[in-house]
Each structure stands twice: as structure tokens, then as C-alpha cells.
Amino acid sequence: MSNHTTVTHFILRGFSDVPQLRLVVIPFFLLVYTFGLLGNFSIIMAVRRDSRLHSPMYFFLKNLSFLDMCYTSATIPKAVAISFTGSGVVSYLECVAQLYIIFTFACTECFLLTAMAYDRCLAILRPLLYGTIMSQKYCHALVVTAWVSGAIYSAFHTSNTFSLPYCGPNVVEHFFCDMPAIMRLSCTDYHLTEDVGFAVSSCVVMSSLALTVVSYIGIVATVLRIPSVDGRWKAFSTCSSHLTTVILFYGTGSFVYLRPASHYSPTLGRLASIFYSVVTPSLNPVVYCLRNKDMKFALQKLYCGRKY
């Protein structure tokens, strides 16, 4: 180790290694980012202003929208700036901070989606007790727990990643400082560190996913016992948007983080990261508004002054 120089900065590749592709990439991601910000901000304002949306379900949706705004803001502006200027130089500490912030938002969203699944499960399985259990205080406690858990979980992975020595090369094949891409640059054997991180991820994230799956098993079992077809459809429609988000988020995220860093593909890694850190948070407003009549009316009321 005495013959190596410690890395003081990293160089992010950006969205693509092909310079000609930047003319297409920059406008596209600026459009996606703007669309996501406006959509999530509209949901927040609609829930705040419309008294009909003052329920636990929309309280969690409002927090999810705020989280998605933070999530995309932590990735897209910096990545677009890198693609525009062609300079992806970030200091060591800036890379540490970026990984921690992005991981905090990602982990918090994971726990928040679990809380939302629990909310829908209670609403369908225990409708008479739902209002009593999901009190305002309890909803706030679930959201705070999600944020605190995400911050702690992210602190572990950040410290675990940067506990490795980095002596060069320092080119990160990604558009932000992500754990698998950074870990591959270590100048020592990182497999033990990777195994520790994988074990913790398996316990925490998979437990969260398991709770979500169990909630939906209970929901499906209850919905199938409803005699009316319209009743079954109405009950399931309240969960379909959340289920779509869960599938997109966990599906693309697990592709990146639940595989060894030694098998990491820069191209596929960036593509999967674009889906779970850019596309999914930006599309959530569309997913939640397409089949939700109350939200549609609330947005029409917000922007068009329509009353119903």
C-alpha cells in the first residue's frame, strides 16, 4: 500500500461514454426531471389543499412525492451538468456525501413503500378498525421511522463502501457515485466487504419486501372473497398504483444491488439505475393519477378551479 497514492477525487463518466449521445441525453433527462418535479409538486399541493384527500393513504402519497423530488434532485442535475460540460470530476468527500444522500432517499423510499402496503392492507382487511389504528400520530411515526431507518441504513453502506482503500484508477463508470461502481475501484480485495453489505441488505431490504408481499397476499385473499365483481375491482384499484411502483422500484434496484460487484456491467448498471432513480420517481405521479378519480378531480380543482 505504501507504493500507491490515495485517491483524492473521482471522475464520473456520466450517462453515456459516447459524446454524440449527449445531445439526446441532456434534453431528455431535463424533460424527465422537470416533468417529475411538476408532477410530484402537484400531488403535494393537491393533497394539502383538498380536504377530501386528508386521509392516511394520501398522506403517505404526499410524503412519497416529496421523497421522489429529493431523489431525482440528488441525481439528475449533477449528471446533466457532467454530460453538458464533459467534466465529471468530484472530490472524494463529495462522492461520499452523494452516495450517502442518494442511498438515504432510496432506502427511505423502500421503507415508505412498505408502510404504504401496510396501510392498504389494514384498509381492506380491517376497515372498521382502520380509522382508529391509522391515526395521524401513527402515520407521522411511520414516516419518521422510514426516514430515520433510511439514514441509518445508508450510513452503514456508505461507511462500508469507503472503508476500502482507493488508490486508482478513479474513473467511475456511472452518472453518480454508486456503491457497486465505486467498490470495483478498490485497490484491495473487496469481496469480504461486499459480502457483509450483501448480508445486511438481504436482512433489511428483503425483510421490507417480504412484509410488502405478505400484505398483498392478505389483500388478494380478502379481495377474492368479495362476492361482487365491481367490489373486487374497486378494492384492488386502490392498490394497483402502489403495486406498480413497488414492482418498478424493487425490480430495477435489485438488479443493481443484489448481484456481486465483480459481475457489475457499467452499461446495464447505468440503465437499471436510470429506471429506479430517475424514471420511476418521475413517473409515480402518472401512475398514481391515471386510475385515481379523487386525485384527478383534485388536480383539476387545483389548476382549473373545477369544483365537484
C-alpha positions as CSV (number, residue, x, y, z in Angstrom):
1,M,0.0,0.0,0.0
2,S,2.9,2.4,0.6
3,N,3.7,2.3,-3.2
4,H,0.2,3.6,-4.0
5,T,-1.3,7.1,-3.9
6,T,-4.6,7.6,-2.2
7,V,-7.4,8.8,-4.5
8,T,-8.4,12.4,-3.7
9,H,-11.1,12.7,-6.4
10,F,-13.2,10.5,-8.7
11,I,-14.3,11.1,-12.3
12,L,-17.9,10.2,-13.2
13,R,-18.5,9.0,-16.8
14,G,-22.0,10.4,-17.0
15,F,-25.0,8.9,-18.8
16,S,-23.0,7.6,-21.7
17,D,-19.5,7.2,-23.0
18,V,-20.5,8.3,-26.5
19,P,-20.1,12.1,-26.9
20,Q,-22.6,12.3,-29.7
21,L,-25.3,10.8,-27.4
22,R,-25.1,13.8,-25.1
23,L,-27.2,15.9,-27.5
24,V,-30.0,13.5,-27.0
25,V,-29.4,12.6,-23.3
26,I,-29.3,16.1,-21.9
27,P,-32.7,17.3,-23.2
28,F,-34.4,14.0,-22.4
29,F,-33.3,13.9,-18.8
30,L,-34.0,17.6,-18.3
31,L,-37.5,17.0,-19.6
32,V,-38.0,13.9,-17.3
33,Y,-36.7,15.9,-14.3
34,T,-39.0,18.8,-15.0
35,F,-42.0,16.6,-15.5
36,G,-41.2,14.7,-12.3
37,L,-40.8,17.8,-10.3
38,L,-44.0,19.4,-11.5
39,G,-46.0,16.1,-11.2
40,N,-44.8,15.4,-7.6
41,F,-45.2,19.0,-6.6
42,S,-48.8,19.0,-8.0
43,I,-49.6,15.9,-5.9
44,I,-48.3,17.6,-2.7
45,M,-50.3,20.7,-3.3
46,A,-53.5,18.8,-4.3
47,V,-53.3,16.7,-1.1
48,R,-52.6,19.8,1.1
49,R,-55.5,21.8,-0.4
50,D,-58.2,19.3,-0.9
51,S,-59.9,18.2,2.3
52,R,-61.2,15.0,0.6
53,L,-57.6,13.8,0.4
54,H,-56.8,14.2,4.1
55,S,-56.5,10.5,4.7
56,P,-53.6,8.2,5.6
57,M,-53.4,6.9,2.0
58,Y,-52.8,10.4,0.6
59,F,-50.7,11.4,3.5
60,F,-48.2,8.7,2.5
61,L,-48.5,9.6,-1.1
62,K,-47.7,13.2,-0.3
63,N,-44.5,12.1,1.5
64,L,-43.6,9.7,-1.3
65,S,-43.9,12.6,-3.8
66,F,-41.6,14.8,-1.6
67,L,-39.1,12.0,-1.4
68,D,-39.2,11.4,-5.1
69,M,-38.5,15.2,-5.7
70,C,-35.4,14.9,-3.4
71,Y,-34.4,11.6,-5.0
72,T,-34.3,12.9,-8.6
73,S,-32.7,16.2,-7.5
74,A,-29.8,14.3,-6.0
75,T,-29.0,12.6,-9.3
76,I,-30.2,14.3,-12.4
77,P,-28.9,17.9,-12.1
78,K,-25.3,16.8,-11.4
79,A,-25.4,14.1,-14.1
80,V,-26.8,16.6,-16.7
81,A,-24.0,19.1,-15.7
82,I,-21.4,16.4,-16.2
83,S,-22.8,15.5,-19.7
84,F,-23.0,19.2,-20.6
85,T,-19.5,20.2,-19.5
86,G,-17.8,16.9,-20.1
87,S,-16.1,17.2,-16.7
88,G,-17.1,14.6,-14.1
89,V,-14.5,15.4,-11.5
90,V,-15.9,15.1,-7.9
91,S,-13.8,15.2,-4.7
92,Y,-13.6,12.2,-2.5
93,L,-15.7,13.8,0.2
94,E,-18.3,14.9,-2.4
95,C,-18.6,11.4,-3.7
96,V,-19.0,10.1,-0.1
97,A,-21.8,12.7,0.5
98,Q,-23.5,11.9,-2.8
99,L,-23.6,8.2,-2.1
100,Y,-24.9,8.7,1.4
101,I,-27.7,11.2,0.3
102,I,-28.8,9.1,-2.7
103,F,-28.8,5.9,-0.6
104,T,-30.8,7.6,2.1
105,F,-33.5,8.6,-0.3
106,A,-33.5,5.1,-1.9
107,C,-33.7,3.3,1.4
108,T,-36.3,5.6,2.8
109,E,-38.5,5.0,-0.3
110,C,-38.1,1.3,0.3
111,F,-39.4,1.6,3.9
112,L,-42.1,4.1,2.9
113,L,-43.5,1.8,0.3
114,T,-43.7,-0.9,3.0
115,A,-45.6,1.4,5.2
116,M,-48.0,2.2,2.3
117,A,-48.5,-1.5,1.7
118,Y,-49.4,-1.9,5.4
119,D,-51.8,1.0,5.2
120,R,-53.6,-0.6,2.2
121,C,-53.6,-4.0,4.0
122,L,-55.3,-2.5,7.0
123,A,-57.8,-0.6,5.0
124,I,-59.0,-3.8,3.2
125,L,-58.6,-6.4,5.9
126,R,-59.7,-4.3,8.9
127,P,-61.9,-1.5,7.6
128,L,-63.8,-1.0,10.9
129,L,-60.6,-0.5,12.9
130,Y,-58.7,1.3,10.1
131,G,-59.5,4.8,11.3
132,T,-58.6,4.0,14.9
133,I,-55.3,2.3,14.1
134,M,-54.1,4.7,11.3
135,S,-54.3,7.8,13.4
136,Q,-52.5,11.0,12.4
137,K,-49.9,10.4,15.1
138,Y,-49.3,6.8,14.0
139,C,-48.9,7.9,10.3
140,H,-46.4,10.5,11.3
141,A,-44.5,8.0,13.3
142,L,-44.3,5.6,10.4
143,V,-42.9,8.3,8.1
144,V,-40.3,9.4,10.6
145,T,-39.3,5.8,11.2
146,A,-38.8,5.3,7.4
147,W,-36.6,8.4,7.2
148,V,-34.5,7.5,10.3
149,S,-34.2,3.9,9.2
150,G,-33.1,5.0,5.7
151,A,-30.5,7.4,7.1
152,I,-29.0,4.7,9.4
153,Y,-29.1,2.0,6.7
154,S,-27.4,4.4,4.3
155,A,-24.7,5.3,6.9
156,F,-23.8,1.7,7.2
157,H,-23.4,1.1,3.4
158,T,-21.5,4.4,2.9
159,S,-19.0,3.6,5.6
160,N,-18.8,0.0,4.4
161,T,-18.0,1.1,0.9
162,F,-15.5,3.8,1.8
163,S,-13.7,1.7,4.4
164,L,-11.9,0.2,1.4
165,P,-8.7,1.8,0.2
166,Y,-8.8,3.6,-3.2
167,C,-5.5,4.1,-4.9
168,G,-6.5,4.3,-8.5
169,P,-7.9,4.0,-11.1
170,N,-10.5,6.7,-10.2
171,V,-12.9,6.6,-13.2
172,V,-16.5,5.7,-12.0
173,E,-18.4,4.0,-14.8
174,H,-21.7,5.7,-13.7
175,F,-23.5,9.0,-13.7
176,F,-23.4,9.2,-9.9
177,C,-21.3,7.7,-7.1
178,D,-23.0,4.3,-6.7
179,M,-21.9,1.5,-4.4
180,P,-21.1,-1.3,-7.0
181,A,-19.3,1.1,-9.4
182,I,-17.2,2.6,-6.6
183,M,-16.4,-0.7,-4.9
184,R,-14.9,-2.1,-8.1
185,L,-12.2,0.6,-8.0
186,S,-10.8,-0.5,-4.7
187,C,-7.1,-1.4,-4.8
188,T,-7.6,-4.4,-2.4
189,D,-9.9,-7.4,-2.3
190,Y,-13.4,-6.0,-1.7
191,H,-15.3,-9.4,-1.6
192,L,-15.5,-9.6,2.2
193,T,-16.8,-6.0,2.4
194,E,-19.2,-6.8,-0.4
195,D,-20.4,-9.9,1.4
196,V,-21.0,-8.0,4.6
197,G,-23.0,-5.4,2.7
198,F,-25.0,-8.0,0.9
199,A,-25.8,-9.8,4.1
200,V,-27.2,-6.7,5.7
201,S,-29.1,-5.7,2.5
202,S,-30.6,-9.2,2.4
203,C,-31.8,-8.9,6.0
204,V,-33.1,-5.4,5.8
205,V,-34.4,-4.8,2.3
206,M,-35.6,-8.3,1.7
207,S,-37.5,-8.2,5.1
208,S,-39.1,-4.9,3.9
209,L,-40.0,-6.6,0.6
210,A,-41.3,-9.7,2.4
211,L,-43.6,-7.5,4.6
212,T,-44.9,-5.9,1.4
213,V,-45.5,-9.2,-0.3
214,V,-47.3,-10.6,2.8
215,S,-49.5,-7.5,2.9
216,Y,-50.5,-8.1,-0.7
217,I,-51.2,-11.8,-0.1
218,G,-53.6,-10.7,2.6
219,I,-55.1,-8.1,0.3
220,V,-55.6,-10.6,-2.6
221,A,-57.1,-13.2,-0.3
222,T,-59.6,-10.7,1.1
223,V,-60.5,-9.2,-2.3
224,L,-61.2,-12.6,-3.8
225,R,-63.8,-13.3,-1.1
226,I,-65.8,-10.2,-2.1
227,P,-68.9,-11.5,-4.0
228,S,-69.3,-8.5,-6.3
229,V,-67.1,-8.1,-9.3
230,D,-67.4,-4.3,-9.0
231,G,-66.5,-4.5,-5.4
232,R,-63.4,-6.6,-6.1
233,W,-62.3,-4.3,-8.8
234,K,-62.8,-1.2,-6.6
235,A,-60.9,-2.7,-3.7
236,F,-58.0,-3.8,-5.9
237,S,-57.8,-0.5,-7.8
238,T,-56.8,1.3,-4.6
239,C,-53.7,-0.9,-4.5
240,S,-52.8,-1.2,-8.2
241,S,-50.8,2.1,-8.4
242,H,-48.7,1.2,-5.3
243,L,-48.1,-2.3,-6.6
244,T,-46.9,-0.9,-9.9
245,T,-44.4,1.4,-8.1
246,V,-43.2,-1.5,-5.9
247,I,-42.5,-3.7,-8.9
248,L,-40.6,-1.0,-10.8
249,F,-38.6,0.1,-7.8
250,Y,-37.6,-3.3,-6.4
251,G,-37.2,-4.9,-9.8
252,T,-34.6,-2.4,-11.1
253,G,-33.0,-1.8,-7.8
254,S,-32.4,-5.5,-7.0
255,F,-30.8,-5.9,-10.5
256,V,-28.0,-3.4,-9.4
257,Y,-27.6,-4.2,-5.7
258,L,-28.4,-7.9,-5.3
259,R,-25.6,-9.1,-7.6
260,P,-21.8,-9.2,-7.0
261,A,-19.8,-6.1,-7.9
262,S,-17.4,-8.3,-9.8
263,H,-20.3,-9.1,-12.2
264,Y,-21.2,-5.4,-12.5
265,S,-21.8,-4.3,-16.0
266,P,-21.4,-0.5,-16.4
267,T,-23.9,-0.2,-19.3
268,L,-26.6,-2.4,-17.6
269,G,-25.9,-0.8,-14.2
270,R,-26.4,2.7,-15.6
271,L,-29.5,1.6,-17.4
272,A,-31.1,0.0,-14.3
273,S,-30.1,3.0,-12.2
274,I,-31.8,5.3,-14.6
275,F,-35.0,3.4,-14.1
276,Y,-35.1,3.2,-10.3
277,S,-33.5,6.6,-9.6
278,V,-34.9,8.7,-12.5
279,V,-37.7,7.2,-14.4
280,T,-39.7,5.6,-11.6
281,P,-39.7,8.7,-9.2
282,S,-40.7,10.9,-12.2
283,L,-43.5,8.5,-13.4
284,N,-45.0,8.0,-9.9
285,P,-47.4,11.0,-10.4
286,V,-48.7,9.5,-13.6
287,V,-49.0,6.0,-12.0
288,Y,-51.0,7.3,-9.1
289,C,-53.2,9.7,-11.0
290,L,-54.2,7.6,-14.0
291,R,-56.7,5.4,-12.1
292,N,-57.4,7.6,-9.1
293,K,-60.5,9.7,-9.7
294,D,-60.2,11.6,-6.4
295,M,-56.7,12.7,-7.4
296,K,-57.8,13.6,-10.9
297,F,-60.5,15.8,-9.6
298,A,-58.2,17.4,-7.0
299,L,-55.7,18.3,-9.7
300,Q,-58.4,19.7,-11.9
301,K,-59.6,21.8,-9.0
302,L,-56.0,22.9,-8.2
303,Y,-55.2,24.1,-11.8
304,C,-58.5,24.7,-13.4
305,G,-60.6,25.8,-10.5
306,R,-63.1,23.0,-11.1
307,K,-65.4,22.2,-8.2
308,Y,-67.2,18.9,-7.7
